[in-house]
């Protein structure tokens, strides 16, 4: 009996290594308490690469994110193709990682396709203010939709928001964010969440190769930043920040050097005005 149980345990461990470890190695950290966004702190953005050897890319990488999407480095093209999203509703968990709130879909919530590669949607999280800027202008909120391919490549869709009308997806998330804020829970099941309810509103987008914006700052991340800046209410911004409990006003990494990278702006052939 003991031999059978030992074999089962070994099999489970082997499956965990095969299926779970590659995912963990190529994603942002789940516990963000070891670093901060205070530029004057010894564990602030300028020192992330010194905290752990596996985080060295944060200081040494030459394709880091976020960046300023400056028009001087943009090539407009219609050849990238429309953003191909094939999402579906899935069970999700809201997790307080220390500096942000992450919505994780259990088992994924559909896919996007980029250059023939399929990327599964795994999680979403928010940064305040925006991490990316457009021609030097910073906005109020940035949503990251984080995807991963079967061979561990990462693709992130970024949506920028400015103060204005409430965002409809955040309206659906507000009860859960408030619940986490009032109970100081670290993790809360939120049931079925449909990522198709996240509005984009434009077919135009920027595309460039960068990195994760939190440790370990892994590079070769395919970034897609939606060109249209959407709106969010001040109250929704407040709810997001209060849910985190870190008493900080911001969780946005400073802009990183472009280092001669060129950016692409997808513009459809049909002269869309959005």
Secondary structure, DSSP 8 states (H G I E B T S, - for coil): -HHHHHHHHHHHHHHHIIIIIHHHHTS--S--TT--S-TTSTTSGGGHHHH-GGGTHHHH-SS-S--EE-GGGEEEES-S---EEEE--EEEEEEE-SSSEEEEETT--EEEEETTEEEEEEEEEEESS-SSEETTB--SEEEEEEEE-TTS-EEEEEEEEEESS--HHHHHHHHHHHHHHHHT-SEEEEEEE-GGGS----S-EEEEEEE-SSTT--EEEEEEEESS-EEE-HHHHHHHHHHH-S--S---------TT--EEEE--TT----
